[in-house]
Amino acid sequence: MSLPTMLVAFARYSRDGSFAVLGANLRFTLVMAAGSVAGAVLGGLLLGVFPDLVLIPALALILLVSAVRLARHD
């Protein structure tokens, strides 16, 4: 389901020039991309190490903390 949504969003943002901000903030973009790749790899490796009963609440807590921080951000 997410692939069609992402493709439509990519097409729309490409048409209106919204991706120009990524080029203007290239260092930030590269750091975020590297963090995403590292997080995906680390998460994949940890999946076989920790049981679901530990991982799911831990991920839920991370998302909750992120949402609260985002809501408080000015």
C-alpha distance (Angstrom), angle and dihedral (degrees) to the residues before:
residue distance angle dihedral
M1 . . .
S2 3.77 . .
L3 3.81 96.2 .
P4 3.84 95.9 66.3
T5 3.81 90.1 43.9
M6 3.79 91.4 50.5
L7 3.80 92.5 47.3
V8 3.81 92.7 51.3
A9 3.81 91.5 46.5
F10 3.81 91.1 48.2
A11 3.80 91.4 50.8
R12 3.82 93.2 48.2
Y13 3.80 94.9 46.3
S14 3.80 90.7 46.3
R15 3.81 91.9 54.3
D16 3.80 95.7 52.2
G17 3.82 96.5 43.2
S18 3.80 96.3 -113.5
F19 3.80 91.9 140.3
A20 3.82 91.0 66.2
V21 3.80 88.3 87.1
L22 3.81 89.2 63.6
G23 3.79 91.3 59.3
A24 3.79 90.9 46.3
N25 3.82 89.8 53.7
L26 3.79 97.9 37.7
R27 3.81 96.8 149.9
F28 3.80 92.1 51.5
T29 3.81 90.8 46.0
L30 3.81 92.2 52.0
V31 3.82 92.9 47.1
M32 3.82 91.1 50.1
A33 3.82 91.8 47.4
A34 3.81 92.0 48.8
G35 3.81 90.5 48.1
S36 3.79 91.1 50.6
V37 3.80 92.7 50.9
A38 3.82 92.6 45.0
G39 3.80 91.0 48.0
A40 3.79 92.4 49.9
V41 3.80 92.1 49.0
L42 3.80 93.5 45.5
G43 3.79 91.3 46.3
G44 3.78 91.1 50.8
L45 3.78 91.5 50.4
L46 3.80 93.5 47.3
L47 3.78 91.8 49.7
G48 3.79 91.3 78.3
V49 3.81 94.3 41.6
F50 3.80 103.6 51.1
P51 3.80 125.1 46.5
D52 3.79 120.6 -114.5
L53 3.80 89.8 -111.5
V54 3.82 88.1 66.8
L55 3.81 101.1 35.3
I56 3.80 99.5 49.3
P57 3.84 96.3 53.2
A58 3.81 90.2 42.6
L59 3.82 91.5 52.8
A60 3.81 90.8 44.9
L61 3.81 89.6 53.0
I62 3.81 91.7 49.6
L63 3.81 90.7 50.8
L64 3.80 91.8 47.1
V65 3.81 93.2 50.1
S66 3.82 89.9 46.8
A67 3.81 91.6 50.4
V68 3.82 92.4 49.4
R69 3.81 91.9 48.1
L70 3.79 90.5 48.0
A71 3.80 92.2 49.1
R72 3.83 91.1 50.7
H73 3.81 94.1 47.1
D74 3.79 113.9 107.7
